[in-house]
Amino acid sequence: MQIPEKVRRIELSGREIFLVPTAHVSLQSVEDVRKTIQAVRPDVVCIELCKPRFKNLINRETWKQTDLVRVIRQGNAMLLLASLVMASFQKRIGDRLGVKPGAEMEEGIRQARKVGAELVLADRDIQITLKRTWHKLKFRHRIRMVLELVTALFVGEEINAESIEELKEEEKLGDVLKLLAEEFPDLKSTLIDERDQFLAQKIRDTNGKRVVAVVGAGHVPGILAKINQVANLKVLEEIPAPSHLPRLFKWGLPVLILGLFVYGFQRGGLEESLGSLYIWVLLNGALAALGASIALGHPLTIVSAFLAAPLTSLNPLIAAGWVAGLVQCFVKKPTVRDLESLPDAIGSFKGFWMNPVSRILLVVVLSNVGSSLGTFISGGWIAARVLS
């Protein structure tokens, strides 16, 4: 059995390493993985998965264990929603092409067991990657990324098997990575470059004489460039401490708003203060409630968003979306069936919006977006009234 043409062979200190470039929704990638492992009969098979993603892949029941209340309280709703949006995009493509997302990794696991090879999970923990990415992103890039993720739910770009295979070609892939570097340099740094280093080092650390590594095609050029370099995995797994500027902004903005109320009272008395208070409450509450409404939250959830936003906007330790999300959790508590159906529901825009689990996450995120907009708009309006 011949090794597929796209597989890259590396010699490293008397060892043979075979890199299999794949796409997560490619039938050809599944076949390439099978042929390579059967032909090479490796001692070790590395796959581009971390422990949580491996667990999700081999145990489809993992969704049942999701603690949404804990996710909201820890402030991870946005990260989970982003993961679901990306999974939704992959699933829609996979359904169109007749292949399950991640099938090439499942084939790598299956073939490793078949030939008796050691299985190595070579990727960095997904939570560390997402947190490092979010930390590095500039504010304008965060807003843009959120908008593009939401757009991905609405836009159904036509993709076929040929276009997927074209994206695995080095020339096309180079163009895509170059575009990503230009548009989102911080995103490419953590999602691609750092993981290239991590994957290359994990492959280097294996003991097998013959190693097959099943990795996304986008990582192959970086792994080839870094396979002879020693990387410090502990540094790549560190979650950076929050910078002082966002923390200063989070506490400074409420102080500034309260200062405007005090100054307005001293300048114009009670009438001036009440006018500013009406603006603050109505705009903050209305936009947060609008966000909850767009997410199709329960009426009590919408009311809670309206009532919470004017108060939480002055308290950096809590967000209006958290309050609204927790209320939605209790009034429309997701069932085990809802959690079980989530992987199928995210395959369509309607299913994504209607599933009680993803709806709670949408309530959290959209209520927070509305409250943030309300804070900036009403704060600017009050400043203009008081200082004019």
Buried (B, 14 or more C-beta within 10 A) or exposed (E): EEBBEBBBEBEEEEBBBBBBBBBBBBBBBBEBBBBBBEBBEBBBBBBBBBEEBBEBBEEEEBBEEEEBEEBBBEBBBBBBBBBBBBBBBBBBBBBBBEBBBBBBBBBBBEBBEEBEBBBBBBBBBBBBBBBBBBBBBEEEBBEBBBEEBBEBBEEEEEBEBEEBBEBBEEEBBEEEBEEBBEEBBBBBBBBBBBBBBBBBBBBBEBEBEBBBBBBBBBBBBBBBEBBEEEBEEEEBBEEEEEEEEEEEEEEEBBEEBEEBBEBBBEEBEEEBBEBBBEBBBBBBBBBBBBBBBBBBBBEBBBBBBBBBBBBBBBEBEBBBBBBBBBBBBEEBEBEEEBBBBBBEBBBBBEBBBEBBBBBBBBBBBBBBBBBBBBBEBBBEBBBEBBEE
